[in-house]
Amino acid sequence: MTFEPDQGDTSVERLTPIVRRLVLLRHGQTEYNAARRMQGHLDTDLTELGVVQARTAAAELASRSPRVIRSSDLRRAHDTALALGAATGLPVTTDLRLRETHLGDWQGLTHAEVDASMPGARRIWRDDATWTPPGGESRVEVAARSVPVVTELLAELDDWGQGENAEAPVILVAHGGVIAAMTAGLLGLPVANWPILGGLANTSWVQLSGHSLPGEEPTWRLDVWNATAQPSDTGVQ
């Protein structure tokens, strides 16, 4: 026996899930990246290579017809976002909550200088999302300020993941530390497991999909980690 729904039965339609695509793009290379120097909230510029990286990533991501581009206000991320804006014709808005982790006393220091002054501290920081660099913030704190950006976009874009442009992603352009924290927060990972998300190369991106039925909060799934349109570099925070 086969079941044929009544023409007036909309249950199938009601149960069709909504899938919202979210792309988190890291900025291009800076001189601080190249020198393995800690940036945090310091406002640094892209190198010539970073500009090329931004344009290359923009060409790739523009082919996905994004619907919104939002960026950290720090120049390295904003300039990367503007390259994507130029490739798509979309405006770029900024949000302070997408800034990189504040690294406190470590900002401006090289990795070697941090290791000399606080031996073993960087390893603790990498392995413990609750640990805070002196005068800075932890990854848990970063997630607490950045995840609401996505929550607010869900309310703002009531047709995200629906209609003819259902596959069109929202793209947030930010920094390696904040992208890792946001991803862990959106996935609901136990804090002890946050370090499983490794580093991101410059202009690499993460893709998540938020799955839900109409009227429900989405459950986020990780689709892609550290995707790139170009060879990886050795860029760091």
Backbone as numpy.savetxt, mean C-alpha at the origin, in Angstrom:
# Nx Ny Nz CAx CAy CAz Cx Cy Cz
-33.76 -34.04 -11.17 -34.61 -32.85 -11.17 -33.72 -31.60 -11.17
-34.06 -30.66 -11.98 -33.31 -29.40 -12.01 -34.16 -28.30 -11.43
-33.48 -27.30 -10.86 -34.19 -26.18 -10.26 -34.10 -24.98 -11.19
-35.22 -24.44 -11.54 -35.26 -23.23 -12.37 -35.91 -22.14 -11.56
-35.14 -21.12 -11.18 -35.72 -20.06 -10.35 -36.83 -19.32 -11.05
-37.80 -18.94 -10.30 -38.88 -18.11 -10.82 -38.30 -16.81 -11.38
-38.91 -16.30 -12.42 -38.40 -15.09 -13.05 -38.33 -13.92 -12.08
-39.17 -13.95 -11.07 -39.14 -12.87 -10.09 -38.19 -13.11 -8.95
-37.50 -14.27 -8.97 -36.60 -14.63 -7.88 -35.27 -13.91 -8.07
-34.91 -13.01 -7.18 -33.65 -12.25 -7.29 -32.60 -12.77 -6.32
-32.79 -13.99 -5.76 -31.85 -14.49 -4.75 -30.46 -14.66 -5.31
-30.35 -15.12 -6.58 -29.04 -15.31 -7.18 -28.33 -13.97 -7.28
-29.07 -12.97 -7.72 -28.48 -11.63 -7.85 -28.05 -11.09 -6.48
-28.88 -11.31 -5.47 -28.57 -10.80 -4.14 -27.32 -11.45 -3.57
-27.05 -12.72 -3.97 -25.93 -13.45 -3.41 -24.65 -13.31 -4.23
-24.69 -12.50 -5.27 -23.50 -12.27 -6.07 -22.51 -11.43 -5.27
-21.31 -11.96 -5.03 -20.37 -11.20 -4.19 -19.81 -9.99 -4.92
-19.43 -9.00 -4.14 -18.72 -7.82 -4.64 -17.24 -8.03 -4.36
-16.40 -7.76 -5.35 -14.95 -7.90 -5.19 -14.31 -6.56 -5.52
-13.73 -5.94 -4.51 -13.10 -4.63 -4.68 -11.58 -4.81 -4.77
-10.98 -4.28 -5.82 -9.53 -4.38 -6.02 -8.84 -3.17 -5.39
-7.79 -3.45 -4.63 -7.01 -2.40 -3.98 -5.54 -2.65 -4.28
-4.86 -1.65 -4.84 -3.43 -1.75 -5.14 -2.69 -0.74 -4.27
-1.64 -1.22 -3.61 -0.78 -0.38 -2.76 0.59 -0.32 -3.42
0.96 0.84 -3.94 2.18 1.02 -4.72 3.24 1.76 -3.91
4.44 1.19 -3.86 5.55 1.87 -3.18 6.19 2.88 -4.13
6.75 3.93 -3.57 7.38 5.00 -4.34 8.67 4.53 -5.03
9.16 5.36 -5.96 10.41 5.08 -6.64 11.63 5.35 -5.77
12.79 5.00 -6.31 14.04 5.11 -5.56 14.37 6.55 -5.20
14.94 6.74 -4.01 15.50 8.02 -3.57 16.98 7.82 -3.27
17.70 8.93 -3.07 19.11 8.84 -2.70 19.25 8.11 -1.36
18.30 8.32 -0.47 18.34 7.63 0.83 18.22 6.12 0.63
17.34 5.68 -0.28 17.26 4.25 -0.58 18.60 3.72 -1.07
19.17 4.44 -2.02 20.42 3.99 -2.62 21.55 3.92 -1.59
21.53 4.81 -0.61 22.58 4.85 0.42 22.22 4.03 1.66
21.09 3.32 1.64 20.63 2.53 2.79 20.52 3.40 4.03
19.84 4.52 3.82 19.65 5.50 4.89 18.16 5.55 5.25
17.87 5.67 6.54 16.49 5.62 7.04 15.78 6.94 6.73
14.59 6.87 6.15 13.86 8.08 5.76 12.71 8.41 6.72
11.78 7.48 6.89 10.64 7.78 7.74 9.86 8.96 7.21
9.66 9.98 8.06 8.90 11.17 7.67 9.76 12.22 6.97
11.06 11.98 6.82 11.88 12.95 6.08 11.38 13.02 4.65
11.36 14.24 4.09 10.78 14.45 2.76 11.89 14.46 1.73
12.05 13.37 1.00 13.14 13.20 0.05 12.60 13.09 -1.36
13.49 13.35 -2.32 13.10 13.35 -3.74 13.50 12.05 -4.42
12.82 11.77 -5.52 13.19 10.63 -6.35 14.52 10.91 -7.06
15.31 9.86 -7.23 16.48 9.94 -8.09 16.03 9.88 -9.55
16.99 10.05 -10.48 16.66 9.88 -11.90 16.12 8.48 -12.15
16.73 7.48 -11.51 16.23 6.12 -11.64 14.82 6.02 -11.06
14.59 6.68 -9.93 13.26 6.65 -9.31 12.19 7.23 -10.21
12.53 8.28 -10.94 11.58 8.88 -11.88 11.24 7.89 -12.99
12.27 7.21 -13.52 12.05 6.20 -14.56 11.20 5.06 -14.02
11.50 4.62 -12.80 10.72 3.55 -12.18 9.24 3.95 -12.06
9.02 5.19 -11.64 7.65 5.67 -11.46 6.90 5.66 -12.80
7.54 6.09 -13.85 6.89 6.12 -15.17 6.62 4.71 -15.68
7.55 3.80 -15.42 7.37 2.42 -15.87 6.21 1.76 -15.14
6.16 1.94 -13.82 5.05 1.38 -13.05 3.73 2.02 -13.46
3.76 3.33 -13.73 2.55 4.03 -14.14 2.00 3.46 -15.45
2.87 3.18 -16.39 2.41 2.63 -17.67 1.73 1.28 -17.47
2.27 0.46 -16.59 1.68 -0.85 -16.32 0.34 -0.71 -15.61
0.30 0.09 -14.55 -0.93 0.18 -13.75 -2.02 0.97 -14.46
-1.64 1.90 -15.34 -2.65 2.65 -16.08 -3.49 1.73 -16.96
-2.90 0.61 -17.39 -3.64 -0.32 -18.25 -4.81 -0.97 -17.51
-4.83 -0.85 -16.19 -5.92 -1.42 -15.39 -7.06 -0.42 -15.16
-6.92 0.76 -15.73 -7.97 1.79 -15.63 -8.39 2.05 -14.19
-7.45 2.45 -13.34 -7.82 2.71 -11.94 -8.88 3.79 -11.83
-9.65 3.74 -10.75 -10.72 4.72 -10.58 -10.34 5.83 -9.63
-9.42 5.58 -8.70 -9.00 6.58 -7.72 -7.50 6.41 -7.48
-6.79 7.54 -7.37 -5.39 7.52 -6.97 -5.25 8.41 -5.74
-4.77 7.84 -4.67 -4.54 8.61 -3.44 -3.12 8.34 -2.97
-2.48 9.34 -2.39 -1.05 9.26 -2.11 -0.69 9.84 -0.75
0.40 9.34 -0.20 1.09 10.05 0.87 1.47 11.43 0.37
1.56 12.38 1.30 1.95 13.74 0.89 3.46 13.90 0.74
4.25 12.93 1.19 5.70 13.04 1.06 6.09 12.97 -0.41
7.06 13.79 -0.81 7.34 14.00 -2.24 7.63 12.71 -2.99
8.38 11.81 -2.40 8.77 10.60 -3.12 7.54 9.77 -3.53
6.54 9.74 -2.67 5.31 9.02 -3.00 4.41 9.87 -3.90
4.29 11.16 -3.58 3.41 12.01 -4.36 3.87 12.12 -5.80
5.18 12.26 -6.02 5.69 12.35 -7.38 5.47 11.03 -8.14
5.59 9.91 -7.43 5.30 8.62 -8.05 3.82 8.55 -8.44
2.95 9.04 -7.56 1.52 9.05 -7.85 1.19 9.99 -9.01
1.89 11.12 -9.09 1.63 12.05 -10.18 1.99 11.44 -11.53
3.02 10.58 -11.57 3.34 9.89 -12.82 2.18 8.99 -13.24
1.55 8.34 -12.27 0.38 7.52 -12.58 -0.80 8.39 -12.98
-0.95 9.53 -12.31 -2.01 10.46 -12.69 -1.85 10.95 -14.11
-0.60 11.23 -14.51 -0.36 11.69 -15.88 -0.69 10.60 -16.89
-0.43 9.35 -16.53 -0.68 8.23 -17.45 -2.16 7.89 -17.57
-2.94 8.25 -16.57 -4.36 7.88 -16.55 -5.30 9.06 -16.76
-4.79 10.27 -16.55 -5.66 11.45 -16.60 -6.45 11.66 -15.33
-6.15 10.90 -14.28 -6.87 11.03 -13.02 -6.19 12.04 -12.10
-6.95 12.73 -11.26 -6.34 13.59 -10.24 -5.72 12.74 -9.14
-4.77 13.33 -8.43 -4.14 12.67 -7.29 -4.45 13.47 -6.03
-5.04 12.82 -5.06 -5.28 13.45 -3.76 -4.30 12.87 -2.75
-3.99 13.64 -1.71 -3.03 13.19 -0.71 -3.70 13.00 0.64
-3.07 12.15 1.45 -3.58 11.87 2.79 -2.38 11.66 3.71
-2.28 12.47 4.75 -1.16 12.39 5.68 -1.05 11.01 6.33
-2.16 10.31 6.43 -2.15 9.01 7.10 -1.41 7.94 6.30
-1.09 8.24 5.05 -0.34 7.30 4.22 1.17 7.54 4.29
1.60 8.43 5.17 3.04 8.65 5.36 3.73 7.39 5.88
5.03 7.35 5.63 5.83 6.24 6.13 5.86 6.21 7.65
6.25 5.09 8.22 6.47 4.96 9.66 7.41 6.07 10.14
7.04 6.74 11.22 7.95 7.71 11.82 9.04 6.93 12.54
10.27 7.16 12.14 11.39 6.38 12.68 12.14 7.11 13.78
11.59 8.22 14.24 12.16 8.89 15.41 13.63 9.23 15.26
14.43 8.81 16.24 15.86 9.15 16.26 16.64 8.49 15.14
16.05 7.50 14.49 16.77 6.81 13.42 16.71 7.56 12.10
15.81 8.49 11.96 15.64 9.17 10.68 16.91 9.91 10.28
17.36 9.68 9.06 18.56 10.30 8.55 19.81 9.47 8.75
19.74 8.42 9.56 20.90 7.57 9.82 20.95 6.42 8.82
22.16 5.95 8.53 22.30 4.75 7.72 22.02 3.53 8.59
21.81 2.40 7.94 21.64 1.16 8.69 22.85 0.90 9.58
24.04 1.13 9.04 25.25 0.87 9.81 25.32 1.76 11.05
24.89 3.00 10.91 24.92 3.92 12.06 23.92 3.50 13.13
22.74 3.05 12.72 21.76 2.56 13.69 22.31 1.32 14.39
22.92 0.41 13.64 23.45 -0.81 14.22 24.59 -0.53 15.20
25.38 0.50 14.89 26.49 0.85 15.79 25.98 1.43 17.10
24.91 2.23 17.03 24.40 2.89 18.23 23.45 2.00 19.04
22.75 1.09 18.36 21.80 0.20 19.04 21.91 -1.20 18.45
22.98 -1.92 18.80 23.18 -3.25 18.20 21.96 -4.16 18.41
21.52 -4.77 17.32 20.40 -5.71 17.38 19.03 -5.08 17.34
18.95 -3.75 17.45 17.64 -3.10 17.54 16.85 -3.22 16.24
17.53 -3.11 15.12 16.78 -3.19 13.85 16.17 -4.58 13.66
16.86 -5.62 14.11 16.29 -6.96 14.01 15.05 -7.10 14.89
15.13 -6.54 16.09 13.95 -6.57 16.97 12.79 -5.83 16.31
13.08 -4.69 15.72 12.06 -3.88 15.05 11.41 -4.65 13.91
12.22 -5.37 13.13 11.68 -6.16 12.02 10.81 -7.30 12.51
11.18 -7.88 13.65 10.50 -9.09 14.14 9.33 -8.83 15.07
9.17 -7.61 15.52 8.13 -7.30 16.51 7.38 -6.04 16.06
6.15 -6.23 15.57 5.37 -5.10 15.04 4.92 -4.14 16.12
5.08 -4.49 17.38 4.70 -3.59 18.48 5.87 -2.76 18.96
7.08 -3.06 18.48 8.30 -2.38 18.97 8.44 -1.03 18.27
8.85 -0.03 19.02 8.92 1.34 18.52 10.35 1.86 18.52
10.87 2.33 17.39 12.17 2.99 17.40 12.13 4.20 18.34
13.23 4.58 18.95 13.22 5.71 19.89 12.61 6.96 19.26
11.54 7.46 19.87 10.89 8.67 19.37 10.02 8.45 18.16
9.81 7.19 17.74 9.05 6.91 16.53 7.74 6.22 16.82
7.28 5.41 15.86 6.03 4.67 16.01 6.20 3.23 15.56
5.37 2.35 16.09 5.41 0.94 15.73 4.56 0.68 14.49
4.71 -0.51 13.91 3.89 -0.86 12.75 2.43 -1.00 13.15
2.16 -1.43 14.37 0.78 -1.51 14.83 0.16 -0.12 14.86
0.92 0.87 15.30 0.42 2.26 15.31 0.23 2.77 13.89
1.12 2.38 12.99 0.98 2.79 11.59 -0.29 2.22 10.98
-0.58 0.95 11.27 -1.81 0.35 10.76 -3.04 1.05 11.31
-2.99 1.43 12.58 -4.15 2.07 13.21 -4.48 3.40 12.55
-3.48 4.11 12.01 -3.76 5.39 11.36 -4.04 5.26 9.87
-3.55 4.18 9.25 -3.66 4.08 7.80 -4.84 3.23 7.32
-5.19 2.17 8.03 -6.31 1.33 7.60 -7.61 2.12 7.46
-7.89 3.12 8.33 -9.11 3.90 8.14 -9.22 4.61 6.79
-8.09 4.83 6.11 -8.16 5.40 4.76 -8.99 4.49 3.87
-8.77 3.19 3.96 -9.51 2.23 3.16 -10.96 2.14 3.63
-11.16 2.14 4.93 -12.52 2.09 5.48 -13.36 3.26 4.96
-12.75 4.43 4.92 -13.47 5.61 4.44 -13.73 5.54 2.93
-12.80 4.95 2.18 -13.01 4.79 0.74 -14.18 3.84 0.46
-14.33 2.82 1.30 -15.47 1.91 1.14 -16.79 2.66 1.25
-16.86 3.61 2.19 -18.08 4.39 2.36 -18.25 5.41 1.24
-17.13 5.96 0.80 -17.16 7.02 -0.22 -17.51 6.47 -1.60
-17.00 5.28 -1.93 -17.18 4.69 -3.26 -18.18 3.55 -3.16
-19.46 3.89 -3.14 -20.47 2.86 -2.90 -20.64 1.89 -4.06
-20.04 2.19 -5.22 -20.12 1.27 -6.36 -18.78 0.61 -6.64
-17.83 0.71 -5.72 -16.51 0.09 -5.89 -16.70 -1.43 -6.06
-16.14 -1.97 -7.14 -16.25 -3.40 -7.40 -17.54 -3.81 -8.09
-18.30 -2.85 -8.60 -19.58 -3.16 -9.22 -19.68 -2.49 -10.60
-20.60 -2.99 -11.40 -20.88 -2.37 -12.69 -19.85 -2.71 -13.75
-19.83 -1.91 -14.80 -18.97 -2.18 -15.95 -17.49 -2.10 -15.59
-17.16 -1.28 -14.62 -15.75 -1.11 -14.23 -15.45 -1.81 -12.91
-16.05 -2.98 -12.72 -15.90 -3.69 -11.45 -14.45 -4.05 -11.14
-13.64 -4.27 -12.17 -12.25 -4.67 -11.95 -11.32 -3.48 -11.72
-11.82 -2.26 -11.90 -10.96 -1.08 -11.76 -10.50 -0.93 -10.31
-9.19 -0.86 -10.07 -8.71 -0.79 -8.70 -8.65 0.64 -8.17
-8.71 0.74 -6.87 -8.27 1.95 -6.17 -6.77 1.78 -5.92
-6.00 2.81 -6.19 -4.55 2.74 -6.01 -4.11 3.74 -4.96
-3.44 3.25 -3.93 -2.83 4.08 -2.90 -1.33 4.03 -3.07
-0.69 5.19 -3.16 0.75 5.26 -3.36 1.39 5.69 -2.05
2.27 4.85 -1.53 2.77 5.10 -0.19 4.21 4.59 -0.04
4.50 3.93 1.06 5.86 3.57 1.46 5.88 2.13 1.95
7.06 1.51 1.91 7.15 0.10 2.25 6.60 -0.26 3.61
6.95 0.53 4.63 6.51 0.22 5.99 5.02 0.35 6.17
4.45 1.43 5.65 3.01 1.63 5.81 2.22 0.63 4.97
2.73 0.24 3.81 2.04 -0.75 2.99 2.01 -2.09 3.70
3.13 -2.49 4.30 3.16 -3.76 5.04 2.19 -3.72 6.23
2.17 -2.60 6.94 1.28 -2.49 8.11 -0.18 -2.49 7.68
-0.52 -1.75 6.63 -1.89 -1.73 6.13 -2.33 -3.12 5.68
-1.45 -3.80 4.97 -1.79 -5.12 4.47 -2.08 -6.08 5.62
-1.20 -6.09 6.61 -1.40 -6.97 7.76 -2.68 -6.60 8.49
-2.94 -5.31 8.64 -4.15 -4.87 9.32 -5.41 -5.24 8.57
-5.42 -5.04 7.25 -6.61 -5.38 6.45 -6.86 -6.88 6.44
-5.80 -7.68 6.43 -5.95 -9.13 6.41 -6.32 -9.68 7.78
-6.18 -8.85 8.82 -6.48 -9.32 10.16 -5.48 -10.35 10.67
-4.22 -10.24 10.24 -3.19 -11.18 10.69 -2.92 -10.99 12.18
-2.67 -12.08 12.90 -2.20 -11.92 14.28 -0.91 -11.09 14.28
-0.79 -10.19 15.22 0.36 -9.27 15.23 1.68 -10.02 15.22
1.74 -11.15 15.88 2.98 -11.93 15.91 3.40 -12.41 14.52
2.44 -12.46 13.59 2.73 -12.95 12.24 2.99 -11.84 11.23
2.92 -10.59 11.64 3.12 -9.50 10.69 4.47 -9.55 9.97
5.55 -10.00 10.63 6.84 -10.01 9.94 6.92 -10.97 8.76
5.90 -11.83 8.53 5.96 -12.71 7.37 5.87 -11.92 6.07
5.38 -10.70 6.13 5.31 -9.86 4.94 6.67 -9.19 4.75
7.39 -9.59 3.73 8.75 -9.09 3.53 8.79 -7.69 2.95
9.98 -7.24 2.64 10.17 -5.89 2.11 9.68 -5.76 0.68
9.42 -4.52 0.28 8.99 -4.21 -1.07 10.08 -3.44 -1.80
10.33 -3.80 -3.04 11.26 -3.03 -3.86 10.59 -1.73 -4.29
11.41 -0.77 -4.70 10.87 0.50 -5.16 9.94 0.29 -6.36
8.79 0.95 -6.32 7.70 0.87 -7.30 7.18 -0.55 -7.51
7.35 -1.40 -6.51 6.61 -2.66 -6.49 5.27 -2.40 -5.82
4.34 -3.32 -6.03 3.01 -3.10 -5.48 2.42 -4.38 -4.89
1.40 -4.14 -4.10 0.61 -5.19 -3.47 -0.80 -5.07 -3.99
-1.46 -6.21 -4.24 -2.88 -6.15 -4.59 -3.67 -6.99 -3.59
-4.74 -6.39 -3.07 -5.68 -7.09 -2.21 -7.06 -7.03 -2.85
-7.89 -8.01 -2.52 -9.27 -8.02 -2.98 -10.18 -8.10 -1.76
-11.15 -7.19 -1.70 -12.12 -7.19 -0.63 -13.41 -7.87 -1.09
-13.73 -9.01 -0.50 -14.88 -9.82 -0.91 -16.02 -9.64 0.09
-17.21 -9.39 -0.42 -18.37 -9.27 0.47 -19.65 -9.43 -0.32
-20.73 -9.72 0.39 -22.06 -9.62 -0.17 -22.54 -8.19 0.01
-23.50 -7.74 -0.78 -24.00 -6.37 -0.64 -24.41 -6.07 0.80
-23.97 -4.93 1.29 -24.33 -4.51 2.65 -23.43 -5.04 3.73
-22.46 -5.90 3.37 -21.54 -6.46 4.37 -20.17 -5.81 4.28
-19.41 -5.86 5.36 -18.03 -5.41 5.35 -17.18 -6.44 4.59
-16.23 -6.00 3.79 -15.44 -6.95 3.01 -14.44 -7.73 3.86
-14.17 -8.94 3.40 -13.06 -9.73 3.91 -11.93 -9.60 2.90
-10.77 -9.15 3.36 -9.67 -8.86 2.44 -8.80 -10.09 2.25
-8.40 -10.31 1.01 -7.51 -11.40 0.65 -6.30 -10.84 -0.10
-5.15 -11.45 0.12 -3.93 -11.02 -0.56 -3.82 -11.73 -1.89
-3.81 -10.95 -2.98 -3.67 -11.50 -4.33 -2.22 -11.51 -4.80
-1.52 -10.40 -4.55 -0.18 -10.21 -5.09 0.67 -9.49 -4.06
1.93 -9.92 -3.91 2.88 -9.22 -3.04 4.16 -8.98 -3.82
4.62 -7.73 -3.83 5.91 -7.36 -4.43 5.93 -7.58 -5.94
4.83 -7.28 -6.60 4.80 -7.31 -8.07 5.53 -6.08 -8.60
6.10 -6.21 -9.79 6.84 -5.09 -10.35 6.79 -5.12 -11.86
6.93 -3.95 -12.45 7.00 -3.84 -13.91 8.43 -3.74 -14.38
9.40 -3.92 -13.48 10.81 -3.74 -13.81 11.67 -4.57 -12.86
12.95 -4.72 -13.17 13.83 -5.47 -12.27 13.86 -4.83 -10.89
13.93 -5.65 -9.84 13.98 -5.14 -8.47 15.30 -4.42 -8.23
15.26 -3.42 -7.33 16.48 -2.77 -6.87 16.67 -3.16 -5.41
17.59 -2.52 -4.76 17.89 -2.85 -3.36 17.36 -1.77 -2.43
16.33 -1.05 -2.88 15.79 0.05 -2.08 15.26 -0.41 -0.74
15.44 0.44 0.26 14.97 0.17 1.62 14.24 1.39 2.12
13.65 1.27 3.31 12.89 2.39 3.88 13.78 3.61 4.09
